[in-house]
Amino acid sequence: MAQIPVLSPIEALVTAEAYIILADKKALPEERAALVGLLGKHVSKKELSQHQVQTLTADAFAFVGRHEFEAFLIAIESSLTPAQILSIAANMYETMIIDGNVIAREKELVDDFCKFFDIDRRVINILREVLFIKNDTGLFLRQDHPNNGSDFRFGFLDRMDTEA
């Protein structure tokens, strides 16, 4: 097995995204667009150059081709802050659902990441609810969409009321 390089936090983010994107062995346009959007704002702000984004992305996809996901997790374990870990989990989850078709391998990767970093299941459940609504553009195309009813509530808000 190849020696695993140390990854910076931004490299860890992009590489985690690449694992999700390549989980089904093909990079769908929606998934590629999500990655471009994730990094594109930093190009606009001149925090990263287009060349740096291209290099980050190419290196991330190459890393995925050379290393198992478990080795990736071990390699990034000590280099991320709690906020960075949660951000990566949220971005992985969003990329997983962005095309409207979650495959088993994508879910396995997200679950493995969350377990490895001991992210509380309640946090993941809240994240899931928010991201599903955020990405459900059917809300805007169908008045009869189940979540367009006046009785819609986030389930986690109900649970928070009972936990207080």
NULUMZA-13030 format. One record per atom (N, C-alpha, C): atom name; residue in one letter; residue number from 1; x, y negated, z. Coordinates in nm, 3 decimals, m for minus. Example, Ala and Ser with C-alpha at 12.3 -4.5 7.8 and 13.67 -1.06 7.14 Angstrom:
SITE  name  resn  resi     east    north       up
SITE     N     a     1    1.319    0.569    0.780
SITE    CA     a     1    1.230    0.450    0.780
SITE     C     a     1    1.320    0.330    0.780
SITE     N     s     2    1.285    0.225    0.708
SITE    CA     s     2    1.367    0.106    0.714
SITE     C     s     2    1.290   m0.003    0.787
This chain:
SITE  name  resn  resi     east    north       up
SITE     N     m     1    0.084    0.118    0.000
SITE    CA     m     1    0.000    0.000    0.000
SITE     C     m     1    0.089   m0.125    0.000
SITE     N     a     2    0.046   m0.226   m0.074
SITE    CA     a     2    0.123   m0.348   m0.086
SITE     C     a     2    0.122   m0.427    0.045
SITE     N     q     3    0.234   m0.497    0.068
SITE    CA     q     3    0.245   m0.585    0.185
SITE     C     q     3    0.135   m0.691    0.176
SITE     N     i     4    0.068   m0.717    0.287
SITE    CA     i     4   m0.042   m0.814    0.287
SITE     C     i     4    0.014   m0.952    0.322
SITE     N     p     5   m0.007   m1.049    0.232
SITE    CA     p     5    0.042   m1.184    0.260
SITE     C     p     5   m0.044   m1.251    0.367
SITE     N     v     6    0.015   m1.347    0.435
SITE    CA     v     6   m0.058   m1.429    0.530
SITE     C     v     6   m0.143   m1.527    0.449
SITE     N     l     7   m0.270   m1.539    0.485
SITE    CA     l     7   m0.360   m1.628    0.412
SITE     C     l     7   m0.393   m1.750    0.497
SITE     N     s     8   m0.395   m1.865    0.433
SITE    CA     s     8   m0.441   m1.986    0.502
SITE     C     s     8   m0.592   m1.976    0.518
SITE     N     p     9   m0.651   m2.058    0.604
SITE    CA     p     9   m0.797   m2.053    0.618
SITE     C     p     9   m0.873   m2.074    0.486
SITE     N     i    10   m0.829   m2.167    0.401
SITE    CA     i    10   m0.900   m2.187    0.274
SITE     C     i    10   m0.882   m2.065    0.183
SITE     N     e    11   m0.765   m2.003    0.186
SITE    CA     e    11   m0.744   m1.880    0.109
SITE     C     e    11   m0.832   m1.768    0.163
SITE     N     a    12   m0.850   m1.762    0.294
SITE    CA     a    12   m0.936   m1.660    0.355
SITE     C     a    12   m1.081   m1.680    0.308
SITE     N     l    13   m1.127   m1.804    0.305
SITE    CA     l    13   m1.263   m1.833    0.259
SITE     C     l    13   m1.283   m1.789    0.114
SITE     N     v    14   m1.194   m1.831    0.028
SITE    CA     v    14   m1.209   m1.800   m0.115
SITE     C     v    14   m1.196   m1.650   m0.138
SITE     N     t    15   m1.108   m1.585   m0.065
SITE    CA     t    15   m1.089   m1.441   m0.081
SITE     C     t    15   m1.211   m1.364   m0.030
SITE     N     a    16   m1.269   m1.407    0.081
SITE    CA     a    16   m1.391   m1.343    0.131
SITE     C     a    16   m1.502   m1.355    0.026
SITE     N     e    17   m1.513   m1.472   m0.035
SITE    CA     e    17   m1.611   m1.491   m0.141
SITE     C     e    17   m1.583   m1.397   m0.259
SITE     N     a    18   m1.456   m1.382   m0.293
SITE    CA     a    18   m1.420   m1.294   m0.405
SITE     C     a    18   m1.459   m1.149   m0.377
SITE     N     y    19   m1.444   m1.104   m0.253
SITE    CA     y    19   m1.487   m0.969   m0.218
SITE     C     y    19   m1.636   m0.951   m0.245
SITE     N     i    20   m1.717   m1.050   m0.208
SITE    CA     i    20   m1.861   m1.040   m0.230
SITE     C     i    20   m1.892   m1.045   m0.379
SITE     N     i    21   m1.829   m1.137   m0.449
SITE    CA     i    21   m1.854   m1.152   m0.593
SITE     C     i    21   m1.820   m1.024   m0.668
SITE     N     l    22   m1.712   m0.959   m0.629
SITE    CA     l    22   m1.668   m0.838   m0.701
SITE     C     l    22   m1.724   m0.708   m0.642
SITE     N     a    23   m1.813   m0.719   m0.546
SITE    CA     a    23   m1.868   m0.598   m0.482
SITE     C     a    23   m1.936   m0.507   m0.583
SITE     N     d    24   m1.998   m0.566   m0.684
SITE    CA     d    24   m2.063   m0.485   m0.787
SITE     C     d    24   m1.978   m0.473   m0.914
SITE     N     k    25   m1.851   m0.508   m0.901
SITE    CA     k    25   m1.751   m0.496   m1.008
SITE     C     k    25   m1.770   m0.596   m1.122
SITE     N     k    26   m1.861   m0.693   m1.104
SITE    CA     k    26   m1.877   m0.797   m1.206
SITE     C     k    26   m1.911   m0.928   m1.138
SITE     N     a    27   m1.858   m1.035   m1.192
SITE    CA     a    27   m1.882   m1.169   m1.138
SITE     C     a    27   m1.997   m1.233   m1.215
SITE     N     l    28   m2.114   m1.241   m1.152
SITE    CA     l    28   m2.231   m1.299   m1.216
SITE     C     l    28   m2.219   m1.451   m1.221
SITE     N     p    29   m2.284   m1.515   m1.319
SITE    CA     p    29   m2.275   m1.661   m1.331
SITE     C     p    29   m2.316   m1.734   m1.203
SITE     N     e    30   m2.422   m1.688   m1.137
SITE    CA     e    30   m2.468   m1.754   m1.014
SITE     C     e    30   m2.361   m1.748   m0.906
SITE     N     e    31   m2.292   m1.634   m0.899
SITE    CA     e    31   m2.188   m1.616   m0.798
SITE     C     e    31   m2.067   m1.704   m0.828
SITE     N     r    32   m2.027   m1.708   m0.954
SITE    CA     r    32   m1.914   m1.793   m0.994
SITE     C     r    32   m1.948   m1.940   m0.968
SITE     N     a    33   m2.070   m1.977   m1.000
SITE    CA     a    33   m2.113   m2.116   m0.980
SITE     C     a    33   m2.111   m2.153   m0.831
SITE     N     a    34   m2.150   m2.059   m0.746
SITE    CA     a    34   m2.147   m2.085   m0.601
SITE     C     a    34   m2.004   m2.112   m0.555
SITE     N     l    35   m1.909   m2.034   m0.605
SITE    CA     l    35   m1.769   m2.053   m0.568
SITE     C     l    35   m1.716   m2.186   m0.621
SITE     N     v    36   m1.750   m2.219   m0.743
SITE    CA     v    36   m1.708   m2.347   m0.801
SITE     C     v    36   m1.767   m2.462   m0.719
SITE     N     g    37   m1.895   m2.451   m0.682
SITE    CA     g    37   m1.959   m2.555   m0.602
SITE     C     g    37   m1.897   m2.570   m0.465
SITE     N     l    38   m1.859   m2.457   m0.408
SITE    CA     l    38   m1.798   m2.457   m0.276
SITE     C     l    38   m1.668   m2.535   m0.276
SITE     N     l    39   m1.590   m2.519   m0.381
SITE    CA     l    39   m1.459   m2.586   m0.388
SITE     C     l    39   m1.460   m2.717   m0.466
SITE     N     g    40   m1.558   m2.731   m0.556
SITE    CA     g    40   m1.562   m2.847   m0.644
SITE     C     g    40   m1.570   m2.979   m0.570
SITE     N     k    41   m1.640   m2.981   m0.457
SITE    CA     k    41   m1.652   m3.106   m0.382
SITE     C     k    41   m1.516   m3.155   m0.334
SITE     N     h    42   m1.423   m3.062   m0.311
SITE    CA     h    42   m1.290   m3.101   m0.265
SITE     C     h    42   m1.206   m3.159   m0.379
SITE     N     v    43   m1.238   m3.119   m0.502
SITE    CA     v    43   m1.173   m3.179   m0.619
SITE     C     v    43   m1.225   m3.321   m0.635
SITE     N     s    44   m1.357   m3.338   m0.622
SITE    CA     s    44   m1.416   m3.472   m0.634
SITE     C     s    44   m1.359   m3.569   m0.531
SITE     N     k    45   m1.333   m3.518   m0.412
SITE    CA     k    45   m1.278   m3.602   m0.304
SITE     C     k    45   m1.126   m3.614   m0.313
SITE     N     k    46   m1.068   m3.547   m0.412
SITE    CA     k    46   m0.923   m3.546   m0.433
SITE     C     k    46   m0.846   m3.482   m0.317
SITE     N     e    47   m0.914   m3.389   m0.247
SITE    CA     e    47   m0.849   m3.311   m0.142
SITE     C     e    47   m0.778   m3.190   m0.201
SITE     N     l    48   m0.827   m3.144   m0.315
SITE    CA     l    48   m0.766   m3.036   m0.393
SITE     C     l    48   m0.766   m3.078   m0.539
SITE     N     s    49   m0.666   m3.031   m0.613
SITE    CA     s    49   m0.667   m3.055   m0.757
SITE     C     s    49   m0.738   m2.940   m0.827
SITE     N     q    50   m0.778   m2.963   m0.950
SITE    CA     q    50   m0.841   m2.855   m1.028
SITE     C     q    50   m0.744   m2.738   m1.040
SITE     N     h    51   m0.617   m2.768   m1.055
SITE    CA     h    51   m0.516   m2.662   m1.065
SITE     C     h    51   m0.510   m2.580   m0.935
SITE     N     q    52   m0.516   m2.648   m0.821
SITE    CA     q    52   m0.514   m2.576   m0.693
SITE     C     q    52   m0.636   m2.485   m0.680
SITE     N     v    53   m0.752   m2.532   m0.724
SITE    CA     v    53   m0.874   m2.451   m0.717
SITE     C     v    53   m0.859   m2.329   m0.808
SITE     N     q    54   m0.808   m2.349   m0.928
SITE    CA     q    54   m0.787   m2.237   m1.020
SITE     C     q    54   m0.690   m2.136   m0.961
SITE     N     t    55   m0.582   m2.185   m0.899
SITE    CA     t    55   m0.484   m2.096   m0.837
SITE     C     t    55   m0.544   m2.022   m0.719
SITE     N     l    56   m0.616   m2.094   m0.633
SITE    CA     l    56   m0.682   m2.030   m0.519
SITE     C     l    56   m0.774   m1.918   m0.565
SITE     N     t    57   m0.854   m1.947   m0.666
SITE    CA     t    57   m0.950   m1.851   m0.716
SITE     C     t    57   m0.880   m1.730   m0.779
SITE     N     a    58   m0.783   m1.755   m0.864
SITE    CA     a    58   m0.709   m1.645   m0.928
SITE     C     a    58   m0.638   m1.559   m0.825
SITE     N     d    59   m0.576   m1.624   m0.727
SITE    CA     d    59   m0.506   m1.549   m0.622
SITE     C     d    59   m0.604   m1.465   m0.539
SITE     N     a    60   m0.722   m1.521   m0.512
SITE    CA     a    60   m0.822   m1.449   m0.434
SITE     C     a    60   m0.869   m1.323   m0.507
SITE     N     f    61   m0.900   m1.337   m0.634
SITE    CA     f    61   m0.946   m1.220   m0.711
SITE     C     f    61   m0.835   m1.117   m0.725
SITE     N     a    62   m0.711   m1.162   m0.739
SITE    CA     a    62   m0.598   m1.069   m0.745
SITE     C     a    62   m0.582   m0.996   m0.611
SITE     N     f    63   m0.597   m1.069   m0.501
SITE    CA     f    63   m0.587   m1.010   m0.367
SITE     C     f    63   m0.690   m0.899   m0.351
SITE     N     v    64   m0.812   m0.924   m0.392
SITE    CA     v    64   m0.920   m0.824   m0.382
SITE     C     v    64   m0.882   m0.698   m0.459
SITE     N     g    65   m0.818   m0.717   m0.574
SITE    CA     g    65   m0.777   m0.600   m0.654
SITE     C     g    65   m0.666   m0.518   m0.591
SITE     N     r    66   m0.592   m0.578   m0.498
SITE    CA     r    66   m0.477   m0.509   m0.438
SITE     C     r    66   m0.500   m0.459   m0.296
SITE     N     h    67   m0.599   m0.513   m0.224
SITE    CA     h    67   m0.613   m0.483   m0.081
SITE     C     h    67   m0.755   m0.445   m0.044
SITE     N     e    68   m0.766   m0.346    0.042
SITE    CA     e    68   m0.895   m0.307    0.096
SITE     C     e    68   m0.948   m0.417    0.188
SITE     N     f    69   m1.079   m0.424    0.204
SITE    CA     f    69   m1.142   m0.528    0.285
SITE     C     f    69   m1.096   m0.522    0.431
SITE     N     e    70   m1.082   m0.404    0.485
SITE    CA     e    70   m1.037   m0.389    0.625
SITE     C     e    70   m0.899   m0.451    0.645
SITE     N     a    71   m0.811   m0.432    0.549
SITE    CA     a    71   m0.677   m0.491    0.557
SITE     C     a    71   m0.686   m0.643    0.551
SITE     N     f    72   m0.777   m0.694    0.469
SITE    CA     f    72   m0.801   m0.838    0.461
SITE     C     f    72   m0.844   m0.892    0.597
SITE     N     l    73   m0.937   m0.824    0.662
SITE    CA     l    73   m0.986   m0.869    0.792
SITE     C     l    73   m0.873   m0.875    0.895
SITE     N     i    74   m0.792   m0.774    0.896
SITE    CA     i    74   m0.680   m0.770    0.991
SITE     C     i    74   m0.582   m0.884    0.959
SITE     N     a    75   m0.562   m0.911    0.831
SITE    CA     a    75   m0.467   m1.015    0.789
SITE     C     a    75   m0.512   m1.156    0.829
SITE     N     i    76   m0.643   m1.178    0.836
SITE    CA     i    76   m0.692   m1.314    0.867
SITE     C     i    76   m0.735   m1.330    1.012
SITE     N     e    77   m0.734   m1.223    1.088
SITE    CA     e    77   m0.790   m1.223    1.224
SITE     C     e    77   m0.736   m1.336    1.312
SITE     N     s    78   m0.608   m1.359    1.309
SITE    CA     s    78   m0.549   m1.457    1.403
SITE     C     s    78   m0.536   m1.597    1.345
SITE     N     s    79   m0.576   m1.616    1.220
SITE    CA     s    79   m0.553   m1.747    1.157
SITE     C     s    79   m0.677   m1.835    1.148
SITE     N     l    80   m0.792   m1.785    1.193
SITE    CA     l    80   m0.917   m1.860    1.177
SITE     C     l    80   m0.972   m1.908    1.311
SITE     N     t    81   m1.031   m2.027    1.309
SITE    CA     t    81   m1.100   m2.078    1.427
SITE     C     t    81   m1.241   m2.017    1.430
SITE     N     p    82   m1.308   m2.023    1.543
SITE    CA     p    82   m1.447   m1.972    1.548
SITE     C     p    82   m1.538   m2.039    1.444
SITE     N     a    83   m1.523   m2.169    1.423
SITE    CA     a    83   m1.606   m2.238    1.324
SITE     C     a    83   m1.575   m2.189    1.182
SITE     N     q    84   m1.447   m2.163    1.154
SITE    CA     q    84   m1.410   m2.112    1.022
SITE     C     q    84   m1.467   m1.972    1.001
SITE     N     i    85   m1.466   m1.890    1.104
SITE    CA     i    85   m1.521   m1.755    1.095
SITE     C     i    85   m1.670   m1.762    1.063
SITE     N     l    86   m1.742   m1.846    1.134
SITE    CA     l    86   m1.886   m1.859    1.110
SITE     C     l    86   m1.913   m1.916    0.970
SITE     N     s    87   m1.833   m2.012    0.927
SITE    CA     s    87   m1.848   m2.068    0.794
SITE     C     s    87   m1.826   m1.962    0.686
SITE     N     i    88   m1.725   m1.881    0.703
SITE    CA     i    88   m1.699   m1.774    0.606
SITE     C     i    88   m1.816   m1.677    0.605
SITE     N     a    89   m1.866   m1.638    0.721
SITE    CA     a    89   m1.980   m1.546    0.727
SITE     C     a    89   m2.101   m1.606    0.654
SITE     N     a    90   m2.129   m1.734    0.679
SITE    CA     a    90   m2.243   m1.800    0.614
SITE     C     a    90   m2.224   m1.805    0.463
SITE     N     n    91   m2.104   m1.838    0.419
SITE    CA     n    91   m2.079   m1.844    0.275
SITE     C     n    91   m2.086   m1.707    0.210
SITE     N     m    92   m2.036   m1.605    0.278
SITE    CA     m    92   m2.047   m1.469    0.225
SITE     C     m    92   m2.194   m1.429    0.212
SITE     N     y    93   m2.271   m1.459    0.315
SITE    CA     y    93   m2.413   m1.424    0.314
SITE     C     y    93   m2.485   m1.495    0.200
SITE     N     e    94   m2.455   m1.624    0.185
SITE    CA     e    94   m2.521   m1.700    0.079
SITE     C     e    94   m2.483   m1.647   m0.059
SITE     N     t    95   m2.357   m1.614   m0.080
SITE    CA     t    95   m2.316   m1.559   m0.208
SITE     C     t    95   m2.383   m1.424   m0.233
SITE     N     m    96   m2.399   m1.346   m0.127
SITE    CA     m    96   m2.464   m1.215   m0.139
SITE     C     m    96   m2.607   m1.230   m0.191
SITE     N     i    97   m2.681   m1.332   m0.145
SITE    CA     i    97   m2.822   m1.344   m0.182
SITE     C     i    97   m2.847   m1.436   m0.301
SITE     N     i    98   m2.744   m1.506   m0.348
SITE    CA     i    98   m2.762   m1.613   m0.447
SITE     C     i    98   m2.825   m1.564   m0.577
SITE     N     d    99   m2.797   m1.441   m0.619
SITE    CA     d    99   m2.853   m1.391   m0.745
SITE     C     d    99   m2.987   m1.321   m0.725
SITE     N     g   100   m3.035   m1.316   m0.602
SITE    CA     g   100   m3.164   m1.253   m0.574
SITE     C     g   100   m3.160   m1.102   m0.571
SITE     N     n   101   m3.041   m1.044   m0.580
SITE    CA     n   101   m3.028   m0.899   m0.584
SITE     C     n   101   m2.913   m0.858   m0.492
SITE     N     v   102   m2.945   m0.812   m0.373
SITE    CA     v   102   m2.842   m0.770   m0.277
SITE     C     v   102   m2.812   m0.622   m0.300
SITE     N     i   103   m2.684   m0.594   m0.324
SITE    CA     i   103   m2.645   m0.454   m0.339
SITE     C     i   103   m2.584   m0.406   m0.207
SITE     N     a   104   m2.584   m0.275   m0.189
SITE    CA     a   104   m2.539   m0.215   m0.063
SITE     C     a   104   m2.397   m0.257   m0.027
SITE     N     r   105   m2.307   m0.262   m0.124
SITE    CA     r   105   m2.168   m0.295   m0.094
SITE     C     r   105   m2.155   m0.439   m0.043
SITE     N     e   106   m2.231   m0.532   m0.100
SITE    CA     e   106   m2.228   m0.670   m0.051
SITE     C     e   106   m2.271   m0.675    0.096
SITE     N     k   107   m2.381   m0.609    0.125
SITE    CA     k   107   m2.432   m0.607    0.262
SITE     C     k   107   m2.331   m0.542    0.357
SITE     N     e   108   m2.268   m0.437    0.312
SITE    CA     e   108   m2.167   m0.368    0.393
SITE     C     e   108   m2.050   m0.462    0.424
SITE     N     l   109   m2.005   m0.538    0.326
SITE    CA     l   109   m1.895   m0.632    0.347
SITE     C     l   109   m1.932   m0.740    0.448
SITE     N     v   110   m2.050   m0.797    0.433
SITE    CA     v   110   m2.095   m0.901    0.526
SITE     C     v   110   m2.108   m0.842    0.666
SITE     N     d   111   m2.169   m0.724    0.676
SITE    CA     d   111   m2.185   m0.659    0.807
SITE     C     d   111   m2.049   m0.628    0.870
SITE     N     d   112   m1.956   m0.579    0.789
SITE    CA     d   112   m1.822   m0.547    0.841
SITE     C     d   112   m1.751   m0.673    0.892
SITE     N     f   113   m1.766   m0.782    0.818
SITE    CA     f   113   m1.705   m0.909    0.860
SITE     C     f   113   m1.763   m0.952    0.995
SITE     N     c   114   m1.895   m0.949    1.004
SITE    CA     c   114   m1.962   m0.993    1.128
SITE     C     c   114   m1.926   m0.904    1.246
SITE     N     k   115   m1.919   m0.775    1.223
SITE    CA     k   115   m1.881   m0.683    1.331
SITE     C     k   115   m1.736   m0.705    1.372
SITE     N     f   116   m1.649   m0.719    1.274
SITE    CA     f   116   m1.507   m0.736    1.303
SITE     C     f   116   m1.483   m0.859    1.390
SITE     N     f   117   m1.554   m0.968    1.358
SITE    CA     f   117   m1.536   m1.092    1.433
SITE     C     f   117   m1.638   m1.107    1.546
SITE     N     d   118   m1.713   m1.002    1.571
SITE    CA     d   118   m1.807   m0.998    1.684
SITE     C     d   118   m1.905   m1.116    1.682
SITE     N     i   119   m1.963   m1.141    1.565
SITE    CA     i   119   m2.063   m1.247    1.553
SITE     C     i   119   m2.195   m1.192    1.603
SITE     N     d   120   m2.254   m1.260    1.697
SITE    CA     d   120   m2.379   m1.218    1.759
SITE     C     d   120   m2.487   m1.196    1.653
SITE     N     r   121   m2.556   m1.085    1.662
SITE    CA     r   121   m2.661   m1.050    1.566
SITE     C     r   121   m2.769   m1.158    1.558
SITE     N     r   122   m2.798   m1.222    1.671
SITE    CA     r   122   m2.900   m1.328    1.670
SITE     C     r   122   m2.856   m1.445    1.582
SITE     N     v   123   m2.728   m1.475    1.584
SITE    CA     v   123   m2.675   m1.583    1.499
SITE     C     v   123   m2.692   m1.545    1.352
SITE     N     i   124   m2.661   m1.422    1.319
SITE    CA     i   124   m2.674   m1.375    1.181
SITE     C     i   124   m2.820   m1.377    1.138
SITE     N     n   125   m2.910   m1.339    1.226
SITE    CA     n   125   m3.053   m1.340    1.192
SITE     C     n   125   m3.102   m1.481    1.162
SITE     N     i   126   m3.059   m1.578    1.242
SITE    CA     i   126   m3.096   m1.718    1.218
SITE     C     i   126   m3.038   m1.765    1.084
SITE     N     l   127   m2.911   m1.735    1.064
SITE    CA     l   127   m2.844   m1.771    0.940
SITE     C     l   127   m2.919   m1.713    0.821
SITE     N     r   128   m2.957   m1.587    0.831
SITE    CA     r   128   m3.028   m1.520    0.722
SITE     C     r   128   m3.159   m1.592    0.690
SITE     N     e   129   m3.238   m1.624    0.792
SITE    CA     e   129   m3.366   m1.690    0.770
SITE     C     e   129   m3.348   m1.825    0.700
SITE     N     v   130   m3.253   m1.904    0.747
SITE    CA     v   130   m3.229   m2.036    0.689
SITE     C     v   130   m3.182   m2.022    0.544
SITE     N     l   131   m3.088   m1.932    0.518
SITE    CA     l   131   m3.035   m1.917    0.382
SITE     C     l   131   m3.139   m1.861    0.286
SITE     N     f   132   m3.224   m1.771    0.333
SITE    CA     f   132   m3.329   m1.719    0.244
SITE     C     f   132   m3.423   m1.831    0.200
SITE     N     i   133   m3.463   m1.917    0.293
SITE    CA     i   133   m3.550   m2.028    0.257
SITE     C     i   133   m3.475   m2.127    0.168
SITE     N     k   134   m3.351   m2.157    0.203
SITE    CA     k   134   m3.272   m2.252    0.124
SITE     C     k   134   m3.261   m2.208   m0.022
SITE     N     n   135   m3.245   m2.079   m0.044
SITE    CA     n   135   m3.221   m2.028   m0.179
SITE     C     n   135   m3.347   m1.976   m0.249
SITE     N     d   136   m3.461   m1.982   m0.184
SITE    CA     d   136   m3.584   m1.932   m0.245
SITE     C     d   136   m3.651   m2.041   m0.327
SITE     N     t   137   m3.603   m2.062   m0.448
SITE    CA     t   137   m3.659   m2.167   m0.533
SITE     C     t   137   m3.799   m2.132   m0.584
SITE     N     g   138   m3.842   m2.007   m0.563
SITE    CA     g   138   m3.978   m1.969   m0.596
SITE     C     g   138   m4.080   m2.052   m0.519
SITE     N     l   139   m4.037   m2.108   m0.406
SITE    CA     l   139   m4.123   m2.197   m0.328
SITE     C     l   139   m4.173   m2.314   m0.412
SITE     N     f   140   m4.092   m2.357   m0.506
SITE    CA     f   140   m4.122   m2.475   m0.586
SITE     C     f   140   m4.194   m2.441   m0.716
SITE     N     l   141   m4.198   m2.313   m0.747
SITE    CA     l   141   m4.259   m2.270   m0.873
SITE     C     l   141   m4.397   m2.209   m0.853
SITE     N     r   142   m4.426   m2.167   m0.730
SITE    CA     r   142   m4.554   m2.100   m0.703
SITE     C     r   142   m4.619   m2.161   m0.580
SITE     N     q   143   m4.732   m2.226   m0.597
SITE    CA     q   143   m4.806   m2.280   m0.484
SITE     C     q   143   m4.852   m2.170   m0.390
SITE     N     d   144   m4.876   m2.050   m0.446
SITE    CA     d   144   m4.926   m1.940   m0.364
SITE     C     d   144   m4.814   m1.858   m0.299
SITE     N     h   145   m4.693   m1.908   m0.306
SITE    CA     h   145   m4.580   m1.838   m0.241
SITE     C     h   145   m4.612   m1.821   m0.092
SITE     N     p   146   m4.584   m1.704   m0.035
SITE    CA     p   146   m4.620   m1.680    0.106
SITE     C     p   146   m4.563   m1.782    0.204
SITE     N     n   147   m4.449   m1.839    0.174
SITE    CA     n   147   m4.389   m1.936    0.266
SITE     C     n   147   m4.439   m2.079    0.244
SITE     N     n   148   m4.528   m2.100    0.149
SITE    CA     n   148   m4.582   m2.233    0.127
SITE     C     n   148   m4.708   m2.260    0.209
SITE     N     g   149   m4.751   m2.163    0.285
SITE    CA     g   149   m4.870   m2.182    0.367
SITE     C     g   149   m4.847   m2.277    0.483
SITE     N     s   150   m4.954   m2.338    0.530
SITE    CA     s   150   m4.942   m2.432    0.642
SITE     C     s   150   m4.902   m2.363    0.771
SITE     N     d   151   m4.911   m2.231    0.774
SITE    CA     d   151   m4.875   m2.156    0.894
SITE     C     d   151   m4.729   m2.111    0.896
SITE     N     f   152   m4.651   m2.154    0.796
SITE    CA     f   152   m4.510   m2.111    0.791
SITE     C     f   152   m4.433   m2.165    0.911
SITE     N     r   153   m4.354   m2.077    0.970
SITE    CA     r   153   m4.260   m2.114    1.076
SITE     C     r   153   m4.139   m2.024    1.064
SITE     N     f   154   m4.023   m2.078    1.100
SITE    CA     f   154   m3.905   m1.993    1.110
SITE     C     f   154   m3.924   m1.901    1.229
SITE     N     g   155   m3.901   m1.774    1.209
SITE    CA     g   155   m3.914   m1.677    1.317
SITE     C     g   155   m3.821   m1.706    1.433
SITE     N     f   156   m3.703   m1.757    1.403
SITE    CA     f   156   m3.607   m1.782    1.511
SITE     C     f   156   m3.654   m1.894    1.603
SITE     N     l   157   m3.735   m1.986    1.552
SITE    CA     l   157   m3.787   m2.092    1.639
SITE     C     l   157   m3.884   m2.035    1.742
SITE     N     d   158   m3.963   m1.938    1.698
SITE    CA     d   158   m4.055   m1.871    1.792
SITE     C     d   158   m3.976   m1.797    1.899
SITE     N     r   159   m3.870   m1.731    1.856
SITE    CA     r   159   m3.787   m1.656    1.953
SITE     C     r   159   m3.716   m1.751    2.049
SITE     N     m   160   m3.674   m1.868    2.000
SITE    CA     m   160   m3.606   m1.965    2.086
SITE     C     m   160   m3.703   m2.018    2.192
SITE     N     d   161   m3.829   m2.036    2.155
SITE    CA     d   161   m3.929   m2.084    2.251
SITE     C     d   161   m3.944   m1.986    2.367
SITE     N     t   162   m3.938   m1.857    2.338
SITE    CA     t   162   m3.956   m1.758    2.444
SITE     C     t   162   m3.829   m1.736    2.524
SITE     N     e   163   m3.713   m1.771    2.465
SITE    CA     e   163   m3.586   m1.750    2.537
SITE     C     e   163   m3.555   m1.865    2.630
SITE     N     a   164   m3.620   m1.978    2.613
SITE    CA     a   164   m3.589   m2.097    2.694
SITE     C     a   164   m3.639   m2.085    2.836
